[in-house]
Amino acid sequence: MTRYRNGMTAEADLDDGPGLPEWLIPPPQGFVAEDLDRLPGLPLHAELIDGSLVFFSPQTAFHSCSLSLFQLELGRAVPPGFRVLRRTSLILDEDQRPQPDLCVTRFDGPRDPGHAYRGHDVRLVAEVVSADSRSRDRKRKPALYAEAGIPHFWRVENDRGRPVVYVYELDPATASYVVTGIHRGRLRLAVPFEVDIDLARIDHF
């Protein structure tokens, strides 16, 4: 039997899942954000969405190269006091702890390696859409980011090997995102800070 920090217990059914680790069996009310800090053997980039564990598939070349391009260019553009992080855990609610592909957060000095950021730390999140996470990247995760009050969201799609960036801003009246532009070839923006990214440079990564 497994006991979780939230006080719930779960018992693995060995007939249904021989060889599965006990922690993979969720408690009746689902996992909570703190569980990700204590479950033994949890894969490095596990997420918690709606109380359920989500695991990443291996990255495609497009996904990996896109992240490298945007991380580099955003790193050059962010103002002092901010940093660009790749697949960093964000605690948004008790049962919501996603890992966006990229995020721009406030930075006030070194933090311990296990530190998870909160929604109010974050200025921008970006997701590069993958085949195995289309619905999450396009629908569920943007809704969670908006509910957490993160003001800017980018969704990156693959168009024949080149990134297309859908740019969204938070409408505070509705607490939801509205699209402000679709960018091919070049991404030029004035908010949340000045950026000018030649999207064709993905070929260099």
N, C-alpha and C positions, 0 to 999 in steps of 0.2 A: 504494500500500500504506500502511496506517495502522499505526503502532506505538504501543502503550499503555504506561502506566507500569508495568503488571504484567509487562512483557517480552513479551507476546503481540503478534502481528501479525495483521491481517486484510486481505483483498483484496476490494474491491467487484466484483461482477459487473455490469457496466454494462448487459448485455443484460436482466438481471432487474429492474434498478431505475434506469432512466435519470434523471439529474438528482438522484439521492439523494446527500446528503453522505456522504463516506467514513466519518465517525465513527458513522454510523447502523448500520454493519455490525459486529456484536459479534465480539470475539475468540472462539476456540474454547471457552475456559473461562468465557466471560461477562465482563461488566464488573466492576470493583471500585469500592468507595466513592470512592477518590481520583480516579477517572476523571471524576466529575461536576464536579471543580474545573478540569479542563483541556480538556474537549471543546469545540471551537469551535462557536459558534452554538447551543448547547444551550438549549432553552426554559427560561424562568426557574424554573418549578416542576416540573422533572423529578424523578422518584423512581427509586430502584434497588430492585427487589424480586426476590430470588432471582437476582441477577446480570443481570437484564433491565431495560432502560429502560422507564419508564411515564410517559406524558404526560397532563396534565389536559385535560379538555374544558371549554368555557366554562361558568361557573357559572350555575345557575338562580337565580331570585329567592329561592326558599326557602333555598337553600344559602347565598347571600350574606347574607341577612337573619339567618339563624340564627347564622352566624359573628359578625356584628356584635353581636347580642344577647349571646351567651356571652362574647365578648371583653370587652365593656363590664362585664358583671356580675362576671365572674371578676376583672377588673382592680380592682374595688372590694373584692373579698373576700380576695385573696391576702395573706398576712402579709408583713412586711418580709423582704427577702432573696430574694423570688421575683418573677417577672414572667410575663406571659401573652404568648405569641408565636403568630402566625398563619402557618401553612405554612412552618415553619422546618425545615431539614434536620437529621435525627437519624442519626448513624452508630451502628448497632446491631451490625454485624458487617462482615467484609470485603466481603460481597456484599449487604448490606442497608442501604439509606439512604433510608428513607421520609420523607415530609413530611406529618405529621399536620395536620389542619385547624387544630387548636389544641393547644397544650401549655403546661403550667405548669412552669417550670424554675427552678433556683437562679440567682440573679443576684448576681455579685460585682463589678460594674462594667462599663463599656463594653467591647465586643468588636468585632473588625474585622468588616466586612460579610460576608466570606466564611466566617466561623466557623460550624462545624457542632457542634451539641451532641452529647453522648454519652448513652446510656441512663441512666447513674447520675446525670446532672444533673436528670432529669425526675421530677416527682411525679405528674402527670396528663396523659393524652392524650385527645383527643376527636376523633371522626370523624363528620361529617354525611354520611349515606349518599346517594350519587348513583346515578342509573340506570346509568351506565357503569362504576361501581366497586363494585357491590353485593357481589360475592364477596370482593373485597379488604377492603372496609370491615367486613364482617360476620365474616369468617373468617381470612384470611391475615394481615392487619395486626394484629389483636388477638393472634394467636398470636406474632407477632414481638415485640410490646410486652411480652407476658408473659415470653417467653424472656429478654428484656433486663432483667427485674426491675422494670419500671415499675409502681408499686403500684396505680394507679387508672386506669380506662378508662371513658369515656362513649361510647355509640353513640346518635346522634340520628337518628330516623326522621321522615318526613313523614306526618302523619295529617291529610289534608284541609287542608293549609296551616299546621298547628300542629305544633310539635315534641313528640315523645315521646322521653324520655331513658331509655335502658337503662344502669344504673349497675353497674359491675363492680369487684371488688377482687381483688387477687392472693392466691391461696392459696400460701404459701411451701412447703407440703409437696408440692404437685404442680406448682409453677411454671406454673399456669394460672389463668385468671380464673373467678370465680364471680359470678353476678348477685346483687346485693343489693337491687335495686328497679327498678320501672318507673314512671316519673313522667309524669303528664299534668296539665296545668294549672299546676302549681307544682312546683319542684324545691327541696326543703329537705334539706340534708345537714349532718352534723357533721364528716365526714372527706372529703377530706384537710384541709379547713378548713371553717368555717361558711359556708354559702351559702344564699341564699333568693332564688330567681329566679321571677318571674311569667312563665311561658312565653307567655302571651297577649300580652306586650309585643312579640312579633315583629311585630305589626301596626304598630308605630311606626317600623319601619325600612324 
